Amino acid sequence: RCLTLSADVIASDDLARAVAMSEDRLGPLTLAVNAAGIANANAAEDMAEDQYDTLMDINLKGVFLSCQAEARAMLAHGRSGSIVNIASMSGSIVNRGLSQAHYNASKAGVIHMSKSLAMEWVDRGIRVNSISPGYTATPMNTRPEMVHQTRNFEQQTPMGRMAAPDEIVGPAV
């Protein structure tokens, strides 16, 4: 079954409502995958503060608030559960030729936050993990203005291509 909901990942009330609606229609929450993320390439010295804040709000705060809403529901039912956060290889490495210190920092934050939440909730039955995909052919990476960068991504990848989004499903499951 499928349920489509709209929510703002930086609005905790929206997320609580989305979790409640999901549970109402699909039953108690036992699995959640959080894939909030945006990127923009700007040299650190030229980045506007509001652009930095927006990226951090979505990429890091949004994942935290999602985890929080999901864990609250799981804990309320006394059930075990699993939360999977989508980070990025950019949270562990620095990408050649990309000006994205803010993006890399946000994804490093997702990785470490996932480890911290895993430790905090493990004794109460909630597992938290993160997946750090490499270059993936998502709408964010396949925009027309990205064509030259996409070629570089493919050349830097051992398989000579970007991953397809459905290749991330296996690790998430």
Phi, psi and omega in degrees: 000154182229142178226126179252123180230152174251136177204151175266119185293351176252019176238103185300327178295319176300317182292318177298319179295318179296317178296316180298317179295320178298313180294323179298321185265333186241352182101178184304138181287127176232347181216135177219140175237124181251119183233040179286131177180140171228163177216153171206144183261110177219137174298138184306321184288343182256355186288132175286144182300321180292330177292317176300312182299317180298315180297314180295321178300313182286308188288326184248304180298320180299320178292319178300311181296325176296312178302318182298312180297319181292316180295321178302316179294314180299315181293325180296329179272353183064027182256156171280161180197174180223132176242128179241122179255133178271114178259231179189153173301335181291351173279348181240340181231170173250125183282129178294131174081004180246132175265093185209047179304321181294316179296312180301317179296320180295320181285328172297322177297320178297317180299309184289324177298319179299317178297318181293316178294324177301316180293321183291325187254353186303319182290348179252013171090010179251124174265140177230128179225164173231152175242136181241082181296155170277203181299124185231139183281071176264166177305329179294326183264353184246018176295149182306322181289353180263002188306318181290321178292322178300318177300319177297317178304312183296322179292331182274355183259130181307325180279354178074017179206164174278157176289153171271146181308324182290348175286348179274343182300314181305307178299326180293319180290000000 
